Amino acid sequence: MRTSHALTLILVLSSGAPGCIDPGVGEPFSPEQVPSAPAPLDAVPPPGCETITGFNPSEKYIESPALQCRSRIGIVLDFEGNPRKGFVCRVETDAMGVTTITKESATCRGAPNEGASLEYPECIYCTCKCDGLNARCGPSDCPDGFGCCELFQAPPFPVGLAGSYCVRLNEAGECP
């Protein structure tokens, strides 16, 4: 009987200690939701661009719950295009009012994907909320090359979303 009580106590203590579980920051993540809109009716889209889907590199995207991530939070930063298709459909209207749609390689931090893989680990990965309401990890849980960076402030963002996340630092070692 003593052995089973000791084992139970060890399991309870090890599973309840905060900060002991690796949140998996930087692990691959494939977004379930990709923003989309119909192609303009006044343009003939190239194959695959009938619906304009993809992320905007000037915006930050958080997906929660992201079931692929141990932390249950995935992030898309500095990415343009649809990660499932590997390209971006650009819609442009010239001064004469003519709309054209072009198809180009998706980009991560401004650089096109050179390989055949549709993974973009520099821009799309698992993260962890490291500061703010409902933070599940701390700044020290961000691995090398990542920092605890404030991405969203309340308002205008919901209080539960506002705060800092472990994100990949830029080449200068700063938050993006």
Helices and strands as residue ranges (DSSP letters): H 2-16, E 36-38, E 51-53, E 61-63, E 73-76, E 79-80, E 87-93, E 99-105, E 107-108, E 111-112, E 124-127, E 129-131, G 139-141, E 146-152, E 163-168
